[in-house]
Amino acid sequence: MVTGEDLYNVMCAMVPLYFAMLVAYGSVKCCKMFTPEQCSGINRFVAVFAVPVLSFHFISLNNPYQMDTKFILADTIAKLFVLFILSIWATFFANSSLDWLITLFSVATLPNTLVMGIPLLQAMYGDFTESLMVQLVVLQCIIWYTVLLFLLEYRAAKHLIKTEFPGNKAASITKFELDGDVISLYGQSAPLQTLSETDETGRIKVRIRRSTSSAPGESTSSITNGITPTRLSNLSNADIFSINTPLNFLDHANASPRLSGYASTDAYSLQPTPRASNVNESEICGTPVVGRSPVGGGRGLRGNSPVVEGGRVVWESSEKWRGEERQGCKDITMSDKEISFRDSLKVSMAGEAMDPKDQISSNQKMPYAFVMLRLILIVVGRKLSRNPNTYSSLLGLLWSLIAFKWNIEMPSLIKSSIKIISDAGLGMAMFSLGLFMALQPRIIACGTKKATMGMAIRFLFGPLVMSLSSIAIGLRGKKLHTAIVQAALPQGIVPFVFAREYGLHPDILSTGAGKHSAPAALSKSKSSRYLKPRGELLRCSGRPPLHTTLLG
């Protein structure tokens, strides 16, 4: 039976965290105190300063020479087992995919250990749990987030190669070269270009660089009032013009395109999802021409295009421009060349024959494993080198190794400076989560079905695997309870950040990071009661076993 004291201790740890989150949520949703741009700035502070300093603070105070080997081994075995099961599923089952492998691995094994685990488990089981949680934080930051990043970049590399080198051509690639400003192979946020060179033996060397469309252009003095500059489409390299663009502006060759709405690389940004491109997916013919926009129901006038030599595409709303009626037709044809936006989107239409490129992709070959490995390791290394959490974790571990080896105290001046920011880190992390929740159009962004699936994996499958590995290793008593409860913590924030940056099910991860917290808080104090002191998964006093009670 859960006593009133147990419940009060849990609430003392949880209510302050949720108070910060609810204040942020209300300040945006009800009071409109912050704009999305201001929320992004707050979140940037949390990502760059507050959370890294908080990590350094906890890690530097932990004695690495007294780490609990069994506890760490149980956590490692549980994560490896989940990854192994998901890998088998993704390899041998037709309805599986690498995308879902990455998402399910994140949901099942990467909880919010730093922000919620430390205060909650301290209230439940005592101060010794802080050291255990810090050990898991170190492993997460240095090992498991790196593994997650590796999988995401591998997915991005496969997509890039399938797009640029379809069929058997990719098997001849022997080397990849990356420009210094390429920090990710996911080209949605920063478009990429590939330049290939084939030698006499048929071996291909590929250079990957950022697309010129993602680089800021120079402003043109000839753009005057009433003229909207061109921007590069998110889906093709066609120029997109606004209705405010005069016809004579279409012949202006030196107009600078502005960046696409997807060009932001702020991984922790709270900006709303960029708007859908108004590129037409419907039928496209004839000259000088017009296609229908799915956004405004309007028509577009065609001139010259940077994609197809001698052509350009312009979209406008259904309204007349300065009283001038635009005539439309279904197709856009430019001499003997045809633009197909449908091909850019890879959308299969009903009754439409399979595109030859799609047939080639079904027999897609990949470069040799060591070529892919070298490419991904370079990109992951660059990504980690720009992540403040990487430095805070390594520096904290390095300081703790030195301090506890030779009994060196951190100078009070430095210690107090770090403590000021780290004290703000815990509350600001929850505050930024509340800001993100308030900016979402729906409370459950991914839908009820996916949210239920995520909760089942988060609170049932993950803790069940952790309990089995912990018992197999030999954990008993409060350490076993701690291992299982930490596995049932809400979703970590960093996996959501990666999911948003790489466009991989961010709705599921965001729901797990915020909305799963409430049932988690109610289930923590109950779940450990169904374990006997030796930690066996047995029925106790007629109560159901552990794996049926973690949801409260």
N, C-alpha and C positions, 0 to 999 in steps of 0.2 A: 504493500500500500504506500502511495506517495503521501508523505506528511506535509503539513502546511509549511514547515521550515524548509523542506526541500524545494517546494514550489517558490517560496519567497526568495531563496538564494538564486534560483534560475532567473526569476524576474528581475532581481537586482542587477544581473549581468546583461540581460537582454533589453530591458526597457530603455536605458540610456542610448543604446545603439539605434533602436527603432524610433526613439524620439528625434534624433538627428535626421533620420531618413524621412519621417513624416513632416517635419518642419520644412525640409527642402521640397517635398512633394506639394505641400500646401502653398508654399511661396510662389511656385510656378503655376500650378493648376488653378488655384483659387485667387490669389492676390496679384498674379502676373508681375512679380517683382523682377524676374530675370528673363532676358531674351535668350534665344538659343545660342547666340554668339557669346553672351556672358556666361552661360552654363558651360560652354566649351572651354572658356578661360579658367573657370573654377576647376573643371575636371583636369585640365592640363596641369594646374598647380598640384593637384592630388597625385597625378601620375609621375610627375618629374621630381617633386620635392617631398610631399607628405608621406606617401607610402614607402618610397625607398629609404628615407630617414627612419621611419618606423621599423622597417626590416633590419636596418643596421643596428638600431638600438637593442632589439631583442636578441639578435644573433651575437652581438658583441658581449652580451651579459651571460651567454650560455657557455658552460664549460665543455669544450669538445672532447676532452680526455675522459669524460664520464658519460659518454653517450650510451644509450640503451640499445645494444646490438640486436636483441630479440625484437624489440618494438620496431626498429627500422627495417629489419629483415622481413617481418610480417607485412608491413606496409608495402615493401618492394615486391614481395612475392604476389600479393593481391593485385597490384597494378600490372605486373607482367602476365599474370594469369588472364586478366581481363583483356589485355592487348593480344594475347595468344588466341583466345577464343574468338575475338572479333576478327583477327586475321584469317582464321580458318573459315569463318562465315563469309568474309569478303572475297575469299579465293574460290570457294567451291559452290556457292549458292548464287543462282541467277539474279535474284532480286536484291542483291547486296551491292554495295559500292564503297569506294574509298572515302567518299564524302561522309557517309553515315558511320563508317568505322571511326573517323576522327571525332565526329560529334558525340557518338555514344561513349567513346573512351574519355572524352572531357567530362561528360555528365556523370559517368560512373566513378571516376577515380580522382578528380581534382576539386576538392572542397575548398571553402573559404576558411582556411586554417588560421591565417594570421589575424584577420579582422574580427571574426566571430568565434573561432575555436579557442583562442587563449582566454578571453574573459569568461566564456560560458563554462569551459571545463574546469577552470579555477574555482568557479562558484560551486560546481557539482562535486568535484573530487579532491580539491586542495591545490596548494601551490606547486606540488611536484609535476603537475600536468603542463605547466608553462614550459619547462625544459623539454618535455616530450614534443610539444607542439612546435617549439622553435627548431628542433631537429628535423621535423617534417617540412617546415618552411624552407630550411636550407636545401633539402633534397628537391623540393618542388621547384625552387628558383633556379638551381644549378643543373638539375638533371631532367625533371619531368616537363618543365616548360620548354626546355631545349628539344626534347623528344617531340612534343606537340608542334613546335615550330618546324622541325625537320619534316614531319608528316604534311604540314600545310604547304611548305615549299616544294615538296615532292609532288603534291597534287597540282600546284601551279606550274611546275616544270613539265609534267605530263600534258597538261592542257596547252601550254605554249608549243611543245614539240608537235602535238597532233594538229595544231592549227597551222603551223608554219612548214612542217615537213610530213605531210600525210603519207600513208602507205609504207613502203619498204625504204624510202629515202632516208629516214632517220637512223636506220641501222648503220649507215656509212659515216655517221658523225663520229669523229675521233677526238675533238677538242672544242671546248666552249671558252670564249674569252668574254669577260664582263667589264664594261666601263666602270670607272670608279664611282659614279653616281647611281649605279643600279644596286639597290639594297633589297629588292624583292622581285621574284619572278611573276608575281601576280600583277598583271598589266592593267587592271581596272582602275586603280588609283593613280598609277603613273604609267601611261602607255609605253610599250617597248617596241623596238625594231630589231629584227635579226638580219644580219648581213652574212651570207655564206660564201665560202670560197672552196672550190673543188680542185684538187690536184690531178695529175695525170693518172694516178692509180685509182681514182674515184673516191678517195677519202675527203670528207667534208670538214672544214673548220668553220665554226659559227661564232660571230661576234654579236653580243647582245648589248644594246644601248638604249637609253631612253629616247622615245620618239620625239622628233622636233615639235610635234603638236603639243607636247606636255611642257615645253620650255616657254617661259614668258616671252612674248614678242615685244617689239618696240612700238610705242604709240605713234600714231600718225597724226600730224597736224592738220591733215585735210579732213578729218572726221569732225564735223561740226554739229551744232545742235539739231536734234530731231533724227539723228542717224544712230542706229544701234550697230556696234561693231559685230563682225562675224565671230562665231565660235566653232570649234571643231566638234562634230557630232560625237556623242558617246558611243555610237554604234558603227560608224564608218568615218572615212576622211572627207566626206562631203561637207561643203560649207553650208551652214544653217543661217538664214537671215530672218530678221524680224519683219513684221508688217510695216514698221516705221522706216524701213530701208528704201530709199528712192530707187527707181529703176536705173538711173545713171550711176548709182553707187555700185551696181553689179559689175561694172567694167573697171572698177578700181582695183588694180592688181596688187597694191602694196598694203592693203588694209591688214591690220594685225589681228589674228584670231585671239580671242581670250580663252582661258583655260576651261576645259570641260568641268561640269559639276562634280565629276568623279575624281578630280585631280588632287583632292586633299589627302594627305598621308598622315594626318593626326590620328594615331591609333586609338586615342582615348577621347576622341571628339564626341560631343553630344549633339552635333548638328542633326537635324532631321534627315531621313533618307532622301538622297537627291531625287529630283523629279524625274518622271519617265521621259525619255527622249521623245520629241514629237516627229521622229522619223517615221515615214509611212511604211506599214507592213502589208498594205493591200496592193491591189494590182497596179502595175506601173507601165506609156507609149509615146508617141509622136512628137513632133517638134512644133514649136517652142513650147512648152508643155507644162502640165500641171498635175500634181498628185494630191490625194486627199490626206489631211492630217488627222490621226486618230484622237488627238488631244482636243483640238478646238473644232473639229469637224470642218476645217477649212481646206483651202487649196494651195498648192505651191507652184510657183513659176520657175521654170528651168532656164538657166543660162549655161555658163561653162562650169565644169566640175573639176576639182583638183584630182579626183580619183580617175575619172575617165577623161582622157585628153579632149579638151575643147568643150567641156560641159561644166555646169554648176547648178546646184539645186537650191531652191529657196522655198521655205514654208511660210505661209501666212494664215491668218484667221479667215473665217468665212465672210467677214465684212469687206466692203469695198475699200480700196485705198484711193483717197482723194477723188472719189466718184468714178473711178476707172474700173470697169467690169472685167474680171479675169475669167477667161474661159478655160475649162478643164477637160481632161480626158483620162482614161484609165491607165495608160502606160506611158513610161518615159523612155524614149529611144533616142540614142545619140549616134547618128550615122550607123555604123555597123556594130556598135558596142552597146551593151545593155547594162544598166545598173539594177541590181536586185538587192534591196534591203532585206528581203526575206532570207537570202543566202547569208547575209551578215549575222542574222539572228539565229540561224540554224533552226527555223521553225518548220515543222512538217505540216503541210496543209492536207485536209481531207481529200482523198482521191488523187493526190499528186504523187507522181513517181519519185522514187528515192533518188536524191541527188548523187551523182557519181562520186563526189567528195565524201558523202556519208558511207558509200559502199567501200571506198578506200579505207576510211577510218575503222571499219570493222576488222580489217586486216592490218591494223597499225603495228608497226615495229618500233622498238625503242633503242636508243644507243646502248652500248655496253654498260654494265653495272658500274664499273669504276669511273666511267666518264660522267654518268649521272651523279654518282656519289660525290665526286670532286666538285661538280657544279653546285650541288645543294649545300655542301659543307661551306663553300665560299660564301654563299648568300646568307646562310644561317649565322656564320661568324660575323658578317657585316651587320646583320640585324641585331645580334646580341651586343655587339660593340656600341650600338646606339641606344641600348635599353638601360636606363638608370638602375633598375632593379638588379641587373647583372653585377654592376660595380658595387652596389650597397651590400649585396650578399657576400661577394668575394672579400671585400674590405672588412666586413664584420667578422667573417670566419678567420681572416688573417689576423685581425687584432685579438680575437679571443684565443687563438693559438699562441700568440706572443704573451698576452697578459696572464693567462693561466699557467703558462710554462715557467715564467720567471716572476710571477706575482707582481706585475706592474699595474699600477692604478692609472686610469685615464685622468689627465689633468682636469681639474674642476671647471676651468674656463670652457674647455671643449665639451665636457660632459653636459654642462648646463645648456650650452648652445644647441646641442643635439636634442636634449630632452624637451626644449620648448617646441620644436617642430614635430617631434615624434608624438608628443601629447596631443597635438592637433590632428595627427595623421589618422587615428582611429575614428574620430568623429567626422572628419572631412571625407573619409572613404565612404561612410554610410550616407553622408550628405550628398555626395556626388551620385550615389546610386539612386537616391530619391529624386534628384534632378532628372536623371535619365528616365525613370518611371513616369514622371510628370509629362515628359515630352512625347511619350508614346500615344498614338491615337486610341489604343485599346489597352485595358488592364492586362489581359492575357494576349500578348502579341502573336503567339504562334497558334492560337486556337485551343479549344478544350481538349481535343483528342491528343494532340502532341504534348500539351502540358501534363496531362494525366500520365502519358508514357514517360515523360521526363521525371515526374515525381516517383513513379514506380522504380525506375532505374536508380534515381538518386537515393531514395530512402529504403529500398528493399534489396535490389541486386547488389549495389556497392557494399552496404554493411554486411550482407550475407557472405559475400566473398571474403571480406576482411575478417569476419568472425571465424570462418573456416581456416584461413591462413594463420590467424593468431593462435587458435587452439592447436593447430599442427606444430607451430613453432614452440609452444609451451607457455604462452602468456596466461596468467590467471589473475583473479581478483580485480582490483581497481584498474590495473593496467589493461586488462582485457576489455573492461567496460569503456575505458578511455579510447582504445583503438576502434571499437565499434561505433561509439557515439561520434567520433571525429569523422568517420567515414560517412555518417548521415548528416553532416553539416550542409548548409545550402551551397549552391554552386559558387565556385571561385570567380572573382572578377576578371582576372587575367585571361582565362579561357574565353570569356565573353569578348574581351578586347580583341583578341586574335580572330575570333569568329566574325566580328564586325569588320575588321580590317581586310580579311580575306573573303568576305561575302559568303560564308559558310554557315547557314542556319543561325544567324545572330538572334532571330526571334526566340528560338528555343533556349539559347544560352542566357538571354536577357531575362526571360521568364524564370529560369532556374536561379539566377543570381538574386532576384528581388522577391518574387512572389512565393517561392518555395520556403522562404524563411519562417513564415508563420507556422505552418504545420511542423516544421523542424523544431521550433522552440517548444511546442507543446509535447513533442514526442521524446525529447532528450531525457527528461527525468523519469519517464515511464520505462523506456526500453531496457535500461540497465538492470531494472528490478527483476527481469525475467531470466536472469543468469544467476546460477548458484555461485558460491564463492570460488569454486574451481572452474567456473566458466563453461559448464556444459550447456548445450542447447537442449534443455529439458522443460517439460511442463512443470510449473511450480504452483502448488495450491490451486489447481484447476484452471490456471491462466493459460492463454495461448502461448505458443513458442515465440521466440524473439522476432523471427522474420515476418510474423503476421501483425506485429504491434508497433513497428517503427513509425507508422503514420499517425500514431495516437489513437 
